[in-house]
Every structure is written in C-alpha cells, then in structure tokens.
C-alpha cells in the first residue's frame, strides 16, 4: 500500500516560516507527480500554488519520493491542513497523505 507521510507542520506566529516534507514509501510502480494541497476550516481542499502565494511558497525535491514545501512570511490565512498528493501519470490513480496541521497566529 502506497504511503505518504507529511511532517514539519505546527503552530507558528505570523511572519514566521515552516518547511513541510512529504515522503513516499512503498512507492507505486507508475511514474507519478507529487503535489501539496491544503484545506482551511470551512473551505474546499485546493492545490498549493507558489504563484498564488505571492512568492512566499516554494517547492523542491531532492529525489522523486520526497517533496518539500518551504513557506515563508506565513499569514493567518495560511492556517490549514496540508496534504501531500501523489498522482500516477498514466492511470491518474491518486493517493493522499493523512495531512498535517499548520496553524498561524498573530
């Protein structure tokens, strides 16, 4: 069974930074893409976008099984559950991590 494990979340004050990690274990045999999604209270889950963050967020990988999300200058609006998503390119099979909470306070 494919597993995605998120880490690095927590509670921070506005203006601080966090680095989230997503690590894939028992990787599927397909070629796949990793992405970060987030879901704020009362809102739908949506993809995290570096562009939409105004350049505050950045993604990086040091191997195909790990995806990092560097988040800087965090705001109250960044408070959400953050999820890692794996999508198989050919079959479009999707796997989700359990999610990790990020809470930003003033």
N, C-alpha and C positions, 0 to 999 in steps of 0.2 A: 504494500500500500504506500503510495506516494505521501511523503510528509513534508510540510513546510513549517519551519519554526521561525517566528519573529522574536526579536529581542531588541533591547535598547530603549524601550519606552519608559514613561514615568511622569512625574509631576515636576514642572519647571515654572519659572516666572517668565512673564512676557519679556521678550528681548533675548532670552537665552537660546541655546542650541541643543539639539539632540541628533544622534545618529542611530537610525534603525537598521537592523540587519535581518535579512531573510535567507535562511539556509535550507536547501533542498536535500532531503535524504530519501533513499530508495527512489531515486530519480526514475521517471518513466523512460521507455525506450525511444519515445518520439523526440524530435527536435522541438524545443519549446522556448517560449518567451516568459520572462518574469516581469511583473508589474506591481506597483503599490496602489492600493485603493484605500479610501477612508470613508467612515460613516460617522457623522456628527449626530448628537441626540436629535431625534425628530426629523432627520433628513435621510435621503436615499444614499446608498453607497455609490461613490463615484471615483473615477481614476484620479490619482495624484499627478499633477502636471507641474513641471518646473516652470513652464511659461506662465501658467496661471498664478503661480506663487510670486511672480514679480522678480524671479531670480533668487529667491530666498532658499529654494529647494534644489538639490542636485542629486542625480543618481550615479552610481558607479558599480562596477563589477570587477572582481579580480579573478573570477573563474565563472563558468556557466552556471554553477549551482549556488551562487551567492549574489544577492542584490542588496546594495546599501542605499539608504535614503538619508542624505545629510540635510537637516532642517535648521536654518539659521533665522535669527530675528523672529522667533515664534510669537504669534499673537493669540489672543483669546479665541479667535475664530479657527485656529488650528486644533483646538481641542476635539478629539475624535478617537474612535477605534480605528487603528490602522491595520490593514490586511495585506498579505502577500498573495498574489495570484499567479498561478502557472497555467499557461495555455499551450497545448500541443498545436503546432503549426498546421499539420496535415489534417488531423481529426477534429481539431477545435475542442478536444476534451479539456476540461477546466478543473483545477484543484485549488483549494483555498487553505490558507493557514487559519489558525484559531483566532488570530487578531491580537493586537497589543494596544493598550490604552496609552494615549498621550493627553495629558491634562496641562493646560497653560493657565496660570492665574496671574492676576495683576498685583 
